[in-house]
Amino acid sequence: MAIDWRPSAEIATLRERARLRGEVRAFFAERGVLEVETPVLGHGGSTDVHLASLACRASTSAGRERLWLQTSPEFHMKRLLAAGSGPIFQLARSFRDGEVGRRHNLEFTMLEWYRPGFTLDALMSETEALIRRVLPEAPGAMRRRRYRELFREHLALDPFREPLDALRRLAAERGELDMAQASRDDCLDLLMSLVIEPMLGRDGLDVVIDYPASQAALARRHQDPEDGEWVASRFEIYLGGLELANGYDELTDAGEQRARFTEDNASRRAAGLPEVDVDERLLAALEAGMPAGSGVALGLDRLIQLALGKASVADVMAFATPRA
């Protein structure tokens, strides 16, 4: 069988990709945001139950160690913030096992930036400006959509109040999967991805806010003004049914972060997933003091895919994983 050695993307596309990366760098240079580079390998990985970290064994000065390929540059960048870096951004190589398809690749480019002192609203506006800078045509107005209202609109249910048994039945029906033992978040994630996400960003940029508190990850939490329900201080931006960015009002409490890491690993054990080493250096940085502010991660390959009108992220990568 002949081996296909050729790039996944056309050379002309790679030239356009380089131009758009230059636009990203110019965007941040104009705003005085420092570009940084952090390690691809770290001593801790992401404990998030919905992410699969890749690990390797390597010989270091401490002997033979397990190191983790980073799912995003977040932990190292937060250590820089705690050290006094001020606002920073990075075009980072990131890795997530099992993420394969038209919108995914095991290795990809994450654009991530942090703004000490920024509110979540300010970061939403800056993210919108960056997206508009990269796209060749204006995508339409940006509108905010509350997570709860989206479920009411598209599925006629309240995601915070619907009985779990009813959610499981609906998720099983829509996903044609066995959801008998699924958690509330697993059911909501499936319904969000299958029913709601494809409808988002059709007439402009849709920004989803007020996710369940259980989906806060590394974000702060606040109370829903409707009924006092705790929700996550985060947002996700969609265009053309595609998730582009995920932003947080960043958690700075080391004790709370450790508790969440511990809870994540407990959930991983319960689900039969391998535990992930907790990043103790991140926790030490939070303990030392990280400035309050907001941060966002944006899938650069996806944004370039949209900007160039390509069918797949592989079409804008030099060598997607199948040809790596």
C-alpha positions in Angstrom: 0.0 0.0 0.0 1.4 3.4 -1.0 2.0 5.8 1.9 0.5 9.3 1.4 3.3 11.6 2.5 1.7 14.8 1.3 0.4 17.6 3.6 -3.2 17.6 4.8 -3.5 21.2 3.7 -2.6 22.8 0.4 0.5 25.0 0.4 -1.6 28.1 -0.5 -3.8 27.3 2.6 -0.7 27.2 4.8 0.4 30.6 3.5 -3.0 31.9 4.5 -2.8 30.2 7.9 0.6 32.0 8.5 -1.0 35.3 7.5 -3.9 34.9 9.9 -1.5 33.9 12.7 0.3 37.2 12.0 -3.1 39.0 12.4 -3.5 37.3 15.8 -0.1 38.5 16.9 -0.7 42.0 15.6 -4.1 42.1 17.5 -2.4 41.4 20.8 0.7 43.6 20.1 -1.7 46.6 19.6 -3.1 45.9 23.0 0.1 45.4 24.8 -0.4 41.7 25.6 2.8 39.8 25.9 3.3 36.6 23.9 4.7 33.7 26.0 5.8 30.1 25.4 5.2 27.4 28.0 6.1 23.7 28.1 4.2 21.1 26.2 5.1 18.6 28.9 4.2 19.1 32.5 4.2 17.2 35.8 0.4 17.6 36.1 -2.4 17.0 33.6 -6.0 18.0 33.3 -8.2 16.1 35.7 -11.4 17.2 33.8 -13.5 14.0 33.4 -14.4 15.1 29.9 -10.8 15.4 28.7 -8.4 12.6 28.0 -4.8 13.6 28.8 -1.9 11.8 27.1 1.1 10.9 29.2 4.6 9.6 28.5 7.6 8.3 30.5 10.8 10.4 30.3 14.2 10.4 32.0 14.7 13.7 33.9 17.1 14.9 36.6 14.7 13.3 39.1 14.9 9.9 37.3 12.2 8.2 35.3 9.0 10.3 35.6 5.5 10.4 34.1 4.9 13.6 32.3 1.7 14.9 30.7 1.2 16.4 27.3 -0.8 19.5 28.1 -4.5 19.7 27.0 -4.1 23.5 27.0 -1.3 25.9 28.3 -3.6 27.1 31.1 -1.7 25.8 34.2 1.7 27.1 33.1 0.2 30.5 32.0 -1.5 30.9 35.4 1.9 30.4 37.1 3.3 33.2 34.9 0.3 35.4 36.0 1.1 34.7 39.7 4.7 35.6 39.0 3.6 39.1 37.8 3.6 38.7 34.0 0.6 40.9 33.4 -1.7 40.2 30.4 -0.3 37.3 28.3 -1.3 35.2 25.2 0.0 32.1 23.6 -0.3 30.1 20.4 0.1 26.7 22.0 0.4 23.1 20.7 -2.1 21.1 22.8 -3.1 17.4 22.9 -6.3 15.5 23.7 -6.6 11.8 23.3 -9.5 10.4 21.3 -10.5 13.8 19.7 -10.7 12.8 16.1 -13.0 14.1 13.3 -13.9 17.0 11.1 -13.6 19.4 14.0 -11.0 17.7 16.1 -7.4 16.5 15.9 -5.3 14.9 18.6 -2.7 17.7 18.3 -4.0 21.2 17.6 -3.3 24.9 18.2 -4.9 26.6 21.1 -4.9 30.4 21.3 -5.2 31.2 24.9 -4.9 34.6 26.7 -5.4 36.0 30.2 -6.4 39.5 31.2 -5.7 40.4 34.9 -8.4 42.9 36.0 -10.7 42.2 33.1 -14.4 41.3 33.8 -15.9 38.5 31.9 -17.9 41.0 29.9 -14.8 42.8 28.9 -13.2 39.6 27.8 -16.3 38.6 25.8 -16.0 41.9 23.9 -12.3 41.4 23.2 -12.8 37.8 22.0 -15.5 39.1 19.6 -13.1 41.7 18.3 -10.4 39.0 17.7 -12.8 36.8 15.9 -13.9 39.6 13.7 -10.3 40.5 13.0 -9.6 37.0 11.6 -12.8 36.4 9.6 -12.9 37.8 6.1 -16.6 38.8 6.5 -18.5 40.2 9.5 -20.4 37.3 11.1 -23.3 39.4 12.3 -24.2 40.7 15.7 -23.2 39.0 18.9 -26.0 38.0 21.2 -25.9 36.4 24.7 -27.9 33.2 25.3 -28.4 31.8 28.7 -27.8 28.0 29.0 -31.1 27.5 30.9 -33.1 29.4 28.3 -31.6 27.4 25.4 -32.8 24.1 27.0 -36.3 25.7 27.5 -36.4 26.9 23.9 -35.1 23.7 22.2 -36.1 20.9 24.5 -38.9 22.4 26.7 -37.2 21.6 30.0 -35.3 23.3 32.8 -31.8 21.7 32.9 -31.5 22.6 36.6 -34.8 21.2 37.6 -35.7 18.3 35.2 -35.7 14.9 37.1 -32.6 12.9 36.3 -34.6 9.9 35.2 -36.4 12.0 32.6 -33.1 13.5 31.4 -31.7 10.0 31.0 -34.7 8.9 29.0 -34.5 11.9 26.7 -30.7 11.6 26.2 -31.0 7.9 25.4 -33.7 8.7 22.9 -31.8 11.5 21.2 -28.4 9.9 21.3 -29.6 6.3 20.7 -27.3 5.3 23.6 -27.7 3.5 26.9 -27.9 6.4 29.4 -29.3 4.4 32.3 -26.4 5.2 34.6 -25.4 8.6 33.1 -24.9 11.6 35.3 -26.9 14.8 35.0 -23.9 16.6 33.3 -23.4 13.7 30.9 -27.1 13.9 29.8 -27.0 17.7 29.5 -23.7 17.5 27.5 -25.2 15.0 25.1 -28.4 17.0 24.6 -26.4 20.2 24.2 -24.1 18.8 21.5 -26.8 16.9 19.5 -29.8 19.3 19.8 -28.7 22.8 20.7 -25.1 23.4 19.5 -26.0 22.8 15.8 -28.5 25.7 16.0 -26.1 28.2 17.6 -24.3 30.9 15.7 -26.5 30.7 12.6 -27.2 34.5 12.4 -24.1 35.8 14.1 -22.0 35.1 17.1 -23.9 33.3 20.0 -22.4 33.6 23.4 -23.7 31.0 25.9 -23.5 32.0 29.6 -24.6 30.8 33.0 -23.7 27.1 32.6 -24.5 24.8 35.6 -22.1 25.2 38.5 -20.9 21.6 38.1 -19.5 22.7 34.7 -17.4 25.5 36.1 -14.1 23.6 35.8 -11.5 26.4 36.7 -14.0 29.2 36.8 -15.7 31.1 39.6 -19.4 30.6 40.3 -22.2 33.1 40.8 -25.9 32.9 41.6 -28.5 33.0 38.8 -30.7 36.1 39.5 -33.8 34.0 38.5 -33.8 31.8 41.5 -30.4 31.9 43.2 -29.2 28.7 41.5 -25.4 28.6 41.5 -24.0 28.8 37.9 -20.6 29.0 36.3 -19.0 32.3 35.6 -18.0 31.3 32.1 -19.0 31.7 28.4 -18.7 29.8 25.2 -18.8 31.4 21.7 -20.4 29.7 18.7 -20.4 30.4 15.0 -22.1 28.3 12.4 -22.9 25.6 15.0 -19.2 25.4 15.9 -17.8 26.1 19.3 -14.9 28.5 19.0 -14.0 29.8 22.4 -14.4 29.0 26.1 -13.8 31.8 28.7 -13.7 31.9 32.5 -13.8 34.4 35.3 -10.7 32.6 36.7 -10.8 30.8 40.0 -7.9 32.1 42.2 -8.7 30.2 45.5 -6.1 27.4 45.9 -8.2 25.5 48.4 -11.3 25.5 46.2 -9.1 24.5 43.2 -7.6 21.5 45.1 -11.1 20.4 46.1 -12.2 20.5 42.5 -9.2 18.5 41.3 -9.9 15.9 44.0 -13.6 15.7 43.0 -12.6 15.3 39.4 -10.3 12.3 40.2 -13.1 10.8 42.3 -15.4 11.1 39.3 -12.8 9.6 37.1 -12.4 6.6 39.4 -16.2 6.1 39.5 -16.3 6.2 35.7 -13.5 3.7 35.4 -11.1 6.3 34.0 -7.5 6.7 34.9 -6.6 9.3 37.5 -4.5 12.3 36.4 -1.6 13.7 38.4 -2.7 17.0 40.1 -0.6 20.0 39.2 0.9 20.9 42.6 2.9 23.8 41.1 -0.3 25.5 39.9 -1.8 25.1 43.4 1.3 26.6 44.9 1.1 29.5 42.5 -2.6 30.1 43.4 -1.6 30.0 47.1 1.1 32.6 46.5 -1.5 34.8 44.8 -2.8 35.0 41.2 -4.4 38.3 40.3 -8.1 38.3 39.7 -9.2 38.4 36.0 -10.5 36.5 33.1 -9.0 34.1 30.5 -10.2 32.4 27.3 -9.1 29.5 25.1 -9.9 29.6 21.4 -9.5 26.8 18.9 -7.4 28.5 16.3 -7.6 25.7 13.8 -11.4 26.0 13.9 -11.4 29.7 13.5 -9.0 29.5 10.5 -11.2 26.7 9.0 -14.1 29.1 9.1 -12.1 32.0 7.8 -10.9 30.0 4.8 -14.2 28.2 4.2 -12.7 24.7 4.6 -14.6 21.5 5.4 -12.3 20.2 8.1 -9.6 21.3 10.5 -7.3 18.8 8.7 -7.6 21.1 5.7 -5.8 23.9 7.5 -3.1 21.8 9.2 0.2 20.9 7.6 -0.1 17.3 8.8 -3.2 16.1 10.7 -2.6 13.2 13.0 -3.5 10.4 10.4 -0.6 11.8 8.2 1.7 12.9 11.0 
